[in-house]
């Protein structure tokens, strides 16, 4: 099993469902850069191109997979923008009609999701976790199962799942 980094956190290839030259698709439907850089402005031109082409590819497949009619594609670039993991990443959120009374309320949930993601990653690295009441704890097996379902939606540029 290949070990990878998402900011300071170690993730496994079982949590990855998409790979391209410079980008991974990570469960919770994130598009992350292979190179760990905290900010969007730290990316090279090639990484930016690959990140957004990957987000487009993942978004199209995720929209179909979850029966969505729209997507929110968001980057929280820096701590003041709500970024809790210092690694450039794109959130891809499938949306359906009337899923929020006010469309902008999705950003409140995005901020909560970012914090839950950070907590989930901290849980697996042994750091203290600040649990929220509605937080759903997912096991490594749950995350691997989700990634396995999503992985089948894509042809991959390389096999990071092969045993070494």
VENDAGI-V357340 format. One record per pair of residues at least 24 apart in sequence whose C-alpha atoms are under 10 Angstrom apart, sorted by the first residue. I is the first residue (numbers start at 1). J is the second residue. If there is no record, write none. Layout:
I:J + I:J
//
This chain:
1:160 + 1:161 + 1:162 + 1:163 + 1:164 + 2:160 + 2:161 + 2:162 + 2:163 + 2:164 + 3:160 + 4:34 + 4:35 + 4:36 + 5:32 + 5:33 + 5:34 + 5:35 + 5:36 + 5:87 + 6:32 + 6:33 + 6:34 + 6:35 + 6:36 + 6:37 + 6:38 + 6:85 + 6:86 + 6:87 + 6:88 + 6:89 + 6:121 + 7:32 + 7:35 + 7:36 + 7:37 + 7:38 + 7:84 + 7:85 + 7:86 + 7:87 + 7:88 + 7:89 + 7:121 + 8:36 + 8:85 + 8:86 + 8:87 + 8:121 + 8:122 + 8:125 + 9:85 + 9:86 + 9:87 + 9:118 + 9:121 + 9:122 + 9:124 + 9:125 + 10:121 + 10:122 + 10:124 + 10:125 + 11:121 + 11:124 + 11:125 + 11:140 + 12:140 + 12:144 + 12:160 + 12:161 + 13:144 + 13:147 + 13:159 + 13:160 + 13:161 + 13:162 + 14:140 + 14:141 + 14:143 + 14:144 + 14:145 + 14:146 + 14:147 + 14:148 + 14:151 + 14:160 + 14:161 + 15:140 + 15:141 + 15:142 + 15:143 + 15:144 + 15:145 + 15:146 + 15:147 + 15:148 + 15:151 + 16:143 + 16:144 + 16:146 + 16:147 + 16:148 + 16:150 + 16:151 + 16:160 + 16:161 + 17:58 + 17:144 + 17:146 + 17:147 + 17:148 + 17:149 + 17:150 + 17:151 + 17:152 + 17:153 + 17:154 + 17:156 + 17:160 + 17:161 + 18:54 + 18:57 + 18:58 + 18:147 + 18:148 + 18:150 + 18:151 + 18:152 + 18:153 + 18:154 + 18:155 + 18:156 + 18:157 + 18:158 + 18:159 + 18:160 + 19:54 + 19:151 + 19:154 + 19:155 + 19:156 + 19:157 + 19:158 + 19:159 + 19:160 + 20:50 + 20:51 + 20:53 + 20:54 + 20:155 + 20:156 + 20:157 + 20:158 + 21:46 + 21:47 + 21:50 + 21:51 + 21:54 + 21:156 + 21:157 + 21:158 + 22:46 + 22:47 + 22:48 + 22:49 + 22:50 + 22:51 + 22:54 + 23:47 + 23:48 + 23:50 + 23:51 + 23:52 + 23:53 + 23:54 + 23:55 + 23:89 + 24:51 + 24:54 + 24:55 + 24:89 + 25:51 + 25:54 + 25:55 + 25:58 + 25:89 + 25:90 + 25:92 + 25:147 + 25:150 + 25:151 + 26:89 + 26:91 + 26:143 + 26:146 + 26:147 + 26:150 + 26:151 + 27:117 + 27:143 + 27:144 + 27:145 + 27:146 + 27:147 + 27:148 + 27:150 + 27:151 + 28:91 + 28:92 + 28:93 + 28:113 + 28:114 + 28:117 + 28:143 + 28:146 + 28:147 + 29:55 + 29:58 + 29:59 + 29:62 + 29:90 + 29:91 + 29:92 + 29:93 + 29:94 + 29:147 + 29:150 + 30:55 + 30:58 + 30:59 + 30:73 + 30:74 + 30:75 + 30:89 + 30:90 + 30:91 + 30:92 + 30:93 + 31:55 + 31:56 + 31:58 + 31:59 + 31:73 + 31:75 + 31:88 + 31:89 + 31:90 + 31:91 + 31:92 + 32:87 + 32:88 + 32:89 + 32:90 + 32:91 + 33:87 + 33:88 + 33:89 + 33:90 + 34:87 + 34:88 + 34:89 + 35:87 + 35:88 + 36:86 + 36:87 + 36:88 + 36:89 + 37:86 + 37:87 + 37:88 + 37:89 + 38:77 + 38:78 + 38:79 + 38:83 + 38:85 + 38:86 + 38:87 + 38:88 + 38:89 + 39:75 + 39:76 + 39:77 + 39:78 + 39:79 + 39:83 + 39:86 + 39:87 + 39:88 + 39:89 + 40:75 + 40:76 + 40:77 + 40:78 + 40:87 + 40:88 + 40:89 + 40:90 + 41:77 + 41:88 + 42:88 + 43:88 + 51:88 + 51:89 + 51:90 + 52:90 + 54:90 + 55:89 + 55:90 + 55:91 + 55:92 + 56:92 + 57:154 + 58:92 + 58:150 + 58:153 + 58:154 + 59:91 + 59:92 + 59:93 + 59:94 + 60:92 + 60:94 + 61:150 + 61:153 + 61:154 + 62:92 + 62:93 + 62:94 + 62:150 + 62:153 + 63:92 + 63:93 + 63:94 + 63:95 + 63:96 + 64:94 + 64:153 + 65:94 + 65:149 + 65:150 + 65:153 + 66:94 + 66:95 + 66:96 + 67:94 + 67:95 + 67:96 + 68:93 + 68:94 + 68:95 + 68:96 + 68:97 + 69:94 + 69:95 + 69:96 + 69:97 + 70:94 + 70:95 + 70:96 + 70:97 + 71:95 + 71:96 + 72:106 + 72:107 + 72:110 + 74:107 + 74:110 + 76:110 + 76:111 + 76:114 + 81:111 + 82:107 + 82:110 + 82:111 + 82:112 + 82:114 + 82:115 + 83:111 + 83:114 + 83:115 + 83:118 + 84:111 + 84:114 + 84:115 + 84:116 + 84:117 + 84:118 + 84:119 + 85:114 + 85:115 + 85:117 + 85:118 + 85:119 + 85:121
//
